[in-house]
Amino acid sequence: MIRVEQLSKHFADVTAVDKLDLQVGEGEVLGFLGPNGAGKSTTMKMLTGFLSPCSGKVSICGHDIEKQRLEAQKIIGYLPEGAPSYGDMTVKQFLDFIAAIRGFRGVDKTRKVAEAVEKVSLQGVLGRSVETLSKGFKRRVGLAQAILHDPKVLILDEPTDGLDPNQKQHVRELIQNLSRDKIVIISTHILEEVTAVCTRAVIIADGKLCSDGSPEQLLAQSRYHNAVNFHLAEPCDSLALLGGIDGVAEVEISECGRRIVVLAQRGQFIYPQVDDFIRQRALVIDSISVERGRLDEVFQRITRLQEQKQEAVR
Amino acid sequence: MTGWWSFLAIFKRELLGYFATPLAFIFIVIFLMLSGIFTFYLGDFYQRGQADLQSFFTFHPWLYLILVPAIAMRLWAEERRSGTIELIMTLPVSRWIWVAGKFAAGWVFIGLNLLLTFPMWLTVNYLGSPDNGVILAGYLGSWLMAGGFLAISCCMSALSKSQVIAFVMSLLVCFLFTMSGYTMVLDVFYGWAPLWMIDAIASISFLNHFDSITKGVISLQDILYFVSVIVAWLTANTLLIALNKAE
């Protein structure tokens, strides 16, 4: 269990994190979202004991990060932003070094390094120096370093930033396989990641917690939640009538009248009615689907709201 | 116990780090060349006609003044520039173990440089019959003094992201520590400053403590002096890292 209480951090006159409260339990994969400069990385730096908070408390599985820093750090695996590592070392040397620092020796060390290498598929580049690796491989070296000691708590700052789609998929699978009895916190800009791997999503803006819930709950806040999205083979002029259907909030038409998005009122499911409408008028459609919601839209609304609040205070 | 293993791991990495690039070898060559030039040309090794290494050791403070800051400048500045400071400070190792590990690696590297000056010792033994005890004391004293320079330079390296700034700062502070025993500096204080102050300024000088060791007098006082200089600067180093690691 990670407990964060009233956590604050100021740099000169900038407030990076503002009285943040958060609890993350075992088995949770927490997606940490927010615009650039929202305080995500700063929070993670305080969770891992790199930065000291100005006020507030962080407890990692019962260990206070300020008073029992080393105890807490033993059970944390951390991938800092940009996955820094020693460029002059080979991958093998680097991972051996991390394992040695973490107190593994002999056969134990060899086994731990081999396991981590296998999990992130680094076998092919073990003898190459880190600085000659591509961005994707460097990120994987960082990941290997973070999971090497099989940590209880895994904190990953933008683990898939700069990776190609295949690599992203690989990292996500890795996180999913890891996370059964662990606590995983991932910060990301990529919203699709949240629905793909997270069991819970937290949005912060201006150092404050703005939203906390499952990805489904977040999607349900979207205007597009349960919206019906279809594409017409031929344009049709009776589309305005869609607006008259019970439960419809709005109709958005684009692509020269062919792409139609029918937005539902909150809590309404309008697919059957829209389906009837299409059948009655014998419209020819290429595709039709019900949207779960759009995270980017929810994200923008929530973070902008916070910005406006902040402006008002100033 | 884990702390000891972590220390060893850090020590090993840093020491090998010197040899990861040709830098270490270039460094050794420069060190040996300069110490040779200083001894034979500036130190009048032959003209003095004495079977000792006095003219070799006399120039060590000046040699270290330039070379030790160069050895130490990357130790912390590079960690901060590349962001690895965040990685290493979130590993379960006390900060002073990092400081000690990095220092020890640099110190051993300097020790290696010193050992490689053994032809000097062979030469003087071939030409005459020197007091090898005095020479051994000189080597020990030189290494201890190098430790003092190194501790200052490590601490200065933790001040900045830039290796160049770290180098210049180290040079400056090391220079002050070296020069404070010279009459040139002390003259400024004579006449107006109380005697105890002049004594205090003179006594923090590396030169005074080093001179007596090279003459074969290893006093506990001098050893304690260098050890406390090292401990003090490394303590400051540890505090600096805890303070401004994020910037």
Interface residues (C-beta under 8 A of the other chain):
Chain A: K45 T48 G49 F50 L51 R69 L70 E71 Q73 K74 I76 Y78 P80 E81 G82 P84 S85 Y86 G87 D88 M89 F97 I98 A100 I101 R102 G103 R105 Q145
Chain B: T2 W5 S6 L8 A9 I10 R13 G17 A20 T21 S82 G83 T84 E86 L87 M89 T90 L91 P92 V93 S94 K245 A246
